[in-house]
């Protein structure tokens, strides 16, 4: 037998034994598809739609199973009960942040999103304190969003009802809200500094959407200037890009469903009118609009598999023993598209958040911002922005598609770590 073939066989056996030890030596991990040497299960997964591959795997392995991204095991949770148990019921044991190679290289274990341990706890506490002191969650922030909404409306008016791609403008508005919090100042939409910042955010969204295979650990134990800079970057990027993507996808869905848009605008005319800016107090009197905003977030499934978590200690989970350091993937798709909670989950339907009387209906399945200790720090701000910006746009404009609504493609152009909407031109006709 050729020496090269013998070496390949021996290497394969060693790798298999290593993987077997990873799975069974330190704990009792859930079963899953057999991994291949070196690459694990990566060839069995559609990297352009990881959530779809996960859903398919549950047919054979149930709601809790193990996948290998490379040579490292990842425990996957599918369905509300399993996801809730990890994110909420045992949130402390699973509060670590898993590894993403691109983020590791950029953040170096710093900041608020991709840090761990004491540095994460101190940074999160510090960030919340500073943001609250600067007005987040208070009336002052609402006023800033209202002012920015008017600037956005004026910028959209300059399109003169011609077909346009609103991507840039829908990034400028939420970015300026963060600027007004951090710098106490906003930028004109043509400002090169603002445009450069947004360009980097867009590039990062594409990079972070790629799958993670390798792993790198960086230990930091104190709050440094580098950590402060990274934290500010986290606040800007998370606060800008997620809101912008949701607004873009939301307008696309409203173009696709003009009957929904008409009902929202009727409610706006009745509650807000045309002579004043919408405010957060209006939301309680606008159940249909509130339901539409929630349904947009549910339907688009912006972060399908959540950001990866990691076990901070050896954890007993159901009948399994998950070793410390094991990556945890929680399928938010399986919660937001749960057919029992949301009948016909693949259909865009605001009735998913309305009771029989037309009142807004809350549900624990709404995990668009994740849940537990790693829930999005800016959830309150994002909720305000989505409601006020979307209502302001529909208060001043009729949305007109450039093609027949039935031909509008609403499928994401990429569904990796983030669901990226297709680019779409539309017309903003002043009312």
C-alpha positions as CSV (number, residue, x, y, z in Angstrom):
1,X,0.0,0.0,0.0
2,X,1.2,3.5,-0.9
3,X,2.9,5.3,2.1
4,X,0.8,8.4,1.4
5,X,-2.5,6.4,1.7
6,X,-1.3,4.8,4.9
7,X,-0.6,8.2,6.4
8,X,-4.0,9.5,5.3
9,X,-5.7,6.5,6.9
10,X,-3.8,6.9,10.2
11,X,-4.4,10.7,10.3
12,X,-8.2,10.1,9.7
13,X,-8.3,7.5,12.5
14,X,-6.5,10.0,14.9
15,X,-8.9,12.7,14.0
16,X,-11.9,10.5,14.4
17,X,-10.6,9.4,17.9
18,X,-10.1,13.1,18.8
19,X,-13.7,13.9,17.7
20,X,-15.0,10.9,19.6
21,X,-13.2,12.1,22.7
22,X,-14.5,15.6,22.3
23,X,-18.0,14.3,22.2
24,X,-17.9,11.6,24.9
25,X,-14.8,12.2,27.0
26,X,-15.7,15.3,28.9
27,X,-19.4,15.0,29.1
28,X,-22.5,13.6,27.5
29,X,-23.3,15.7,24.5
30,X,-26.6,15.3,22.6
31,X,-26.4,13.1,19.5
32,X,-26.2,14.5,16.1
33,X,-25.0,13.7,12.5
34,X,-21.6,12.0,12.4
35,X,-18.9,14.7,11.7
36,X,-16.2,14.3,9.0
37,X,-12.5,14.7,9.9
38,X,-11.4,18.3,10.2
39,X,-14.4,19.9,8.6
40,X,-17.0,18.4,11.0
41,X,-20.6,18.8,9.7
42,X,-19.9,21.9,7.6
43,X,-20.4,20.1,4.3
44,X,-23.8,18.9,5.5
45,X,-25.0,22.5,6.2
46,X,-26.2,25.1,3.7
47,X,-24.1,28.0,4.8
48,X,-26.4,30.4,2.9
49,X,-29.3,29.3,5.0
50,X,-28.1,27.7,8.3
51,X,-31.5,27.9,10.0
52,X,-33.1,25.8,7.2
53,X,-30.4,23.1,7.7
54,X,-31.0,23.2,11.5
55,X,-34.7,22.7,11.0
56,X,-34.1,19.7,8.8
57,X,-31.8,18.1,11.3
58,X,-34.4,18.3,14.0
59,X,-36.4,15.7,12.0
60,X,-33.8,13.1,12.8
61,X,-32.3,14.3,16.1
62,X,-35.0,16.2,17.9
63,X,-34.9,19.7,19.5
64,X,-31.4,19.3,21.1
65,X,-28.5,17.9,19.0
66,X,-24.8,18.5,18.4
67,X,-23.2,19.8,15.2
68,X,-19.5,20.2,14.5
69,X,-18.3,23.4,12.9
70,X,-14.8,22.3,12.1
71,X,-13.5,20.2,15.0
72,X,-15.4,22.0,17.8
73,X,-18.8,20.8,19.0
74,X,-21.8,23.1,19.0
75,X,-25.0,22.1,20.9
76,X,-28.0,23.3,18.9
77,X,-31.4,24.2,20.5
78,X,-34.5,24.2,18.4
79,X,-38.0,25.2,19.5
80,X,-39.4,27.5,22.2
81,X,-39.0,25.2,25.2
82,X,-35.3,24.3,24.5
83,X,-34.4,27.9,23.6
84,X,-36.2,29.3,26.7
85,X,-34.4,26.8,29.0
86,X,-31.0,28.0,27.8
87,X,-31.6,31.8,27.4
88,X,-33.8,32.3,30.4
89,X,-34.1,29.4,32.8
90,X,-30.4,28.6,32.8
91,X,-29.2,31.9,31.5
92,X,-26.3,32.2,33.9
93,X,-24.7,28.9,32.9
94,X,-25.0,29.7,29.2
95,X,-24.3,33.4,29.4
96,X,-20.9,33.2,27.7
97,X,-20.4,34.4,24.2
98,X,-19.3,31.9,21.6
99,X,-16.6,32.5,19.0
100,X,-17.0,34.1,15.6
101,X,-13.6,34.3,13.7
102,X,-14.4,37.6,12.0
103,X,-15.6,39.3,15.2
104,X,-12.7,37.8,17.1
105,X,-10.2,39.4,14.7
106,X,-12.0,42.8,14.9
107,X,-13.0,43.0,18.5
108,X,-10.2,40.9,20.1
109,X,-12.5,39.9,22.9
110,X,-13.3,43.5,23.8
111,X,-16.6,45.5,23.7
112,X,-20.0,44.5,24.8
113,X,-21.2,42.1,22.1
114,X,-18.4,39.6,21.8
115,X,-16.7,39.8,25.2
116,X,-16.9,37.3,28.1
117,X,-16.5,37.0,31.9
118,X,-15.7,40.0,34.0
119,X,-14.9,42.2,31.1
120,X,-18.4,41.6,29.6
121,X,-20.1,42.2,33.0
122,X,-18.3,45.4,33.7
123,X,-18.6,46.7,30.1
124,X,-22.4,45.9,30.0
125,X,-23.0,47.6,33.4
126,X,-20.9,50.6,32.3
127,X,-22.6,50.9,28.9
128,X,-26.1,50.7,30.3
129,X,-25.3,53.3,33.0
130,X,-23.8,55.7,30.4
131,X,-26.6,55.3,27.9
132,X,-29.2,55.9,30.5
133,X,-27.4,59.0,31.8
134,X,-27.4,60.2,28.2
135,X,-31.1,59.8,27.9
136,X,-31.8,56.3,26.6
137,X,-35.3,55.2,27.7
138,X,-36.3,58.8,28.5
139,X,-38.3,61.4,26.8
140,X,-35.2,63.1,25.5
141,X,-34.4,60.2,23.3
142,X,-37.9,60.1,21.9
143,X,-37.5,63.8,21.0
144,X,-34.3,63.0,19.2
145,X,-35.9,60.2,17.2
146,X,-38.8,62.5,16.3
147,X,-36.4,65.2,15.1
148,X,-34.4,62.6,13.0
149,X,-37.7,61.3,11.6
150,X,-38.5,64.7,10.2
151,X,-35.0,64.9,8.7
152,X,-35.6,61.5,7.1
153,X,-38.9,62.7,5.7
154,X,-37.3,65.8,4.2
155,X,-34.6,63.7,2.6
156,X,-37.2,61.3,1.1
157,X,-39.2,64.3,-0.3
158,X,-36.1,65.3,-2.3
159,X,-36.5,62.1,-4.3
160,X,-39.6,63.8,-5.9
161,X,-41.5,60.5,-6.0
162,X,-39.0,59.0,-8.4
163,X,-37.8,55.3,-8.0
164,X,-35.0,55.1,-5.4
165,X,-33.3,52.6,-3.2
166,X,-33.7,54.0,0.4
167,X,-31.0,51.8,1.9
168,X,-28.6,54.7,2.6
169,X,-31.2,57.0,4.1
170,X,-32.6,54.2,6.3
171,X,-29.0,53.7,7.6
172,X,-28.4,57.4,8.2
173,X,-31.4,58.0,10.4
174,X,-30.7,55.3,13.1
175,X,-27.0,56.1,12.9
176,X,-27.7,59.8,13.6
177,X,-29.8,58.8,16.6
178,X,-26.8,57.0,18.1
179,X,-24.6,60.0,17.2
180,X,-27.0,62.3,19.1
181,X,-26.6,60.1,22.1
182,X,-22.9,59.6,22.1
183,X,-21.7,62.9,20.5
184,X,-24.7,65.1,21.3
185,X,-24.7,65.9,17.6
186,X,-26.1,64.6,14.3
187,X,-24.6,64.7,10.8
188,X,-26.1,65.8,7.5
189,X,-26.9,62.8,5.3
190,X,-24.2,63.9,2.8
191,X,-21.5,64.2,5.5
192,X,-18.5,62.0,4.4
193,X,-17.8,60.9,8.0
194,X,-21.3,59.6,8.4
195,X,-21.2,57.9,5.0
196,X,-17.8,56.3,5.7
197,X,-19.2,55.0,9.1
198,X,-22.2,53.5,7.4
199,X,-20.1,51.9,4.7
200,X,-18.1,50.1,7.4
201,X,-21.3,48.9,9.1
202,X,-22.6,47.5,5.9
203,X,-19.4,45.6,5.3
204,X,-19.4,44.3,8.8
205,X,-22.9,43.0,8.4
206,X,-21.8,41.0,5.4
207,X,-18.7,39.7,7.1
208,X,-20.5,38.6,10.3
209,X,-23.0,36.8,8.2
210,X,-20.4,34.3,7.1
211,X,-20.2,31.0,9.0
212,X,-17.8,30.4,11.9
213,X,-15.3,27.5,11.8
214,X,-12.1,28.3,13.7
215,X,-11.8,29.5,17.2
216,X,-9.5,32.0,18.9
217,X,-9.4,33.0,22.6
218,X,-8.1,36.3,23.9
219,X,-8.1,37.0,27.6
220,X,-8.5,40.5,28.9
221,X,-9.0,41.4,32.5
222,X,-9.4,45.2,32.7
223,X,-11.3,48.0,31.2
224,X,-9.0,49.8,28.8
225,X,-9.2,52.6,26.2
226,X,-9.2,49.9,23.5
227,X,-12.2,48.3,25.2
228,X,-14.0,51.7,25.4
229,X,-13.4,52.3,21.6
230,X,-14.6,48.8,20.8
231,X,-17.7,49.2,23.0
232,X,-18.6,52.5,21.2
233,X,-18.2,50.7,17.9
234,X,-20.5,47.9,19.1
235,X,-23.1,50.4,20.2
236,X,-22.9,52.2,16.8
237,X,-22.9,49.1,14.6
238,X,-25.6,47.2,16.4
239,X,-27.7,50.3,16.9
240,X,-27.5,51.3,13.2
241,X,-27.4,48.2,11.0
242,X,-30.1,46.1,12.7
243,X,-32.6,48.9,12.8
244,X,-31.7,49.9,9.2
245,X,-32.1,46.3,7.9
246,X,-35.5,46.0,9.7
247,X,-36.8,49.2,8.2
248,X,-35.6,48.2,4.7
249,X,-37.2,44.8,5.0
250,X,-40.3,46.4,6.6
251,X,-40.9,48.8,3.7
252,X,-40.4,45.9,1.2
253,X,-43.1,43.8,3.0
254,X,-45.4,46.8,3.0
255,X,-44.9,47.2,-0.8
256,X,-45.7,43.5,-1.2
257,X,-48.9,43.8,1.0
258,X,-50.6,47.2,0.1
259,X,-53.7,46.1,2.0
260,X,-51.7,46.1,5.2
261,X,-50.1,49.5,4.4
262,X,-53.6,50.9,3.9
263,X,-54.8,49.8,7.3
264,X,-51.7,51.2,9.0
265,X,-52.2,54.6,7.3
266,X,-55.9,54.6,8.2
267,X,-54.9,54.1,11.8
268,X,-52.2,56.8,11.6
269,X,-54.7,59.3,10.1
270,X,-57.2,58.5,12.9
271,X,-54.8,58.6,15.8
272,X,-52.0,60.9,14.8
273,X,-53.3,62.9,11.9
274,X,-51.1,65.0,9.6
275,X,-50.3,68.0,11.8
276,X,-48.0,66.6,14.5
277,X,-45.2,64.0,14.8
278,X,-46.1,60.6,16.1
279,X,-45.0,59.8,19.7
280,X,-44.7,56.7,21.8
281,X,-47.9,57.4,23.6
282,X,-49.7,56.8,20.3
283,X,-48.6,53.2,20.2
284,X,-51.1,52.0,22.8
285,X,-53.9,53.5,20.6
286,X,-52.5,51.9,17.4
287,X,-52.8,48.2,18.0
288,X,-52.7,47.3,14.3
289,X,-49.6,49.4,13.6
290,X,-47.9,47.9,16.7
291,X,-48.8,44.4,15.4
292,X,-47.3,45.2,12.0
293,X,-44.0,46.4,13.5
294,X,-43.8,43.2,15.5
295,X,-44.8,41.0,12.6
296,X,-42.1,42.6,10.4
297,X,-39.5,41.6,13.0
298,X,-41.0,38.1,13.4
299,X,-41.3,37.5,9.7
300,X,-37.8,38.7,8.6
301,X,-36.1,36.7,11.4
302,X,-33.1,39.1,11.3
303,X,-30.7,37.0,13.4
304,X,-31.9,33.4,12.7
305,X,-29.5,31.5,14.9
306,X,-28.8,34.2,17.4
307,X,-25.2,35.1,18.3
308,X,-23.5,32.0,19.6
309,X,-23.5,31.4,23.4
310,X,-21.0,29.2,25.3
311,X,-21.4,27.2,28.5
312,X,-19.6,29.1,31.4
313,X,-19.3,25.9,33.4
314,X,-20.0,22.2,33.2
315,X,-23.8,22.2,32.9
316,X,-26.4,19.5,33.3
317,X,-29.0,20.1,30.6
318,X,-31.9,17.7,30.5
319,X,-30.3,14.2,30.2
320,X,-27.0,15.6,28.9
321,X,-23.8,16.9,30.5
322,X,-22.4,19.9,28.5
323,X,-18.8,20.7,29.3
324,X,-17.6,24.2,30.1
325,X,-16.6,26.1,26.9
326,X,-19.0,24.2,24.6
327,X,-20.6,26.5,22.0
328,X,-24.4,26.8,22.1
329,X,-26.5,27.8,19.1
330,X,-30.1,28.8,19.8
331,X,-32.5,28.8,16.8
332,X,-34.5,32.0,17.0
333,X,-36.2,31.0,13.8
334,X,-37.8,28.0,15.5
335,X,-39.3,30.4,18.1
336,X,-40.4,33.2,15.8
337,X,-41.7,30.8,13.2
338,X,-43.4,28.3,15.6
339,X,-46.5,27.1,13.8
340,X,-48.4,26.5,17.1
341,X,-47.9,30.1,18.3
342,X,-48.1,31.7,14.9
343,X,-50.4,29.8,12.5
344,X,-49.0,29.8,8.9
345,X,-45.6,31.2,10.2
346,X,-44.3,31.6,6.6
347,X,-47.0,34.1,5.9
348,X,-46.7,37.8,6.7
349,X,-49.8,38.4,8.8
350,X,-50.2,41.1,11.5
351,X,-53.0,39.0,13.0
352,X,-50.3,37.0,14.6
353,X,-50.1,39.8,17.2
354,X,-53.8,40.6,17.5
355,X,-56.6,39.0,19.5
356,X,-60.1,38.4,18.4
357,X,-61.1,42.0,19.4
358,X,-58.3,43.6,17.4
359,X,-56.2,44.4,20.5
360,X,-52.5,44.0,20.5
361,X,-51.5,40.5,21.8
362,X,-48.2,40.0,23.6
363,X,-46.4,36.6,23.3
364,X,-43.3,35.1,25.0
365,X,-42.3,33.8,21.6
366,X,-41.3,37.2,20.4
367,X,-37.5,36.9,20.8
368,X,-36.4,39.2,18.0
369,X,-33.9,40.8,20.4
370,X,-32.9,37.4,21.9
371,X,-33.6,36.9,25.7
372,X,-32.0,36.5,29.1
373,X,-28.7,37.9,30.2
374,X,-27.4,38.4,26.6
375,X,-30.6,40.2,25.4
376,X,-29.9,43.2,23.1
377,X,-28.8,46.2,25.2
378,X,-30.4,48.6,22.8
379,X,-33.8,46.8,22.6
380,X,-35.7,49.8,24.1
381,X,-34.1,52.2,21.7
382,X,-34.7,50.0,18.7
383,X,-38.4,49.6,19.5
384,X,-38.8,53.3,19.7
385,X,-36.9,53.9,16.4
386,X,-38.8,51.3,14.5
387,X,-42.2,52.6,15.6
388,X,-41.5,56.3,15.2
389,X,-39.5,56.1,12.0
390,X,-41.9,53.7,10.2
391,X,-45.0,55.7,11.3
392,X,-43.4,59.0,10.2
393,X,-42.7,57.6,6.7
394,X,-46.2,56.3,6.3
395,X,-47.7,59.5,7.7
396,X,-46.1,61.5,4.9
397,X,-45.8,59.1,1.9
398,X,-47.7,56.6,-0.1
399,X,-45.4,53.8,-1.0
400,X,-45.4,52.9,-4.7
401,X,-43.6,49.9,-6.1
402,X,-41.8,50.0,-9.5
403,X,-43.2,46.5,-10.4
404,X,-46.5,44.7,-9.7
405,X,-46.5,43.8,-5.9
406,X,-47.0,40.1,-6.8
407,X,-43.6,40.2,-8.5
408,X,-41.7,41.7,-5.6
409,X,-39.2,39.2,-4.2
410,X,-39.1,39.2,-0.4
411,X,-36.8,36.3,0.0
412,X,-33.5,37.3,1.8
413,X,-30.6,37.5,-0.5
414,X,-28.5,35.9,2.2
415,X,-29.5,34.1,5.4
416,X,-26.4,33.3,7.4
417,X,-25.8,35.0,10.8
418,X,-28.0,37.9,9.6
419,X,-30.9,37.8,7.1
420,X,-30.0,40.4,4.5
421,X,-33.0,41.7,2.5
422,X,-32.9,42.1,-1.3
423,X,-32.2,45.5,-2.7
424,X,-35.4,47.1,-3.9
425,X,-36.3,50.4,-5.6
426,X,-39.6,52.1,-4.6
427,X,-41.3,55.5,-4.9
428,X,-42.1,57.8,-2.0
429,X,-45.2,59.8,-3.1
430,X,-45.9,62.7,-0.7
431,X,-49.5,62.6,0.6
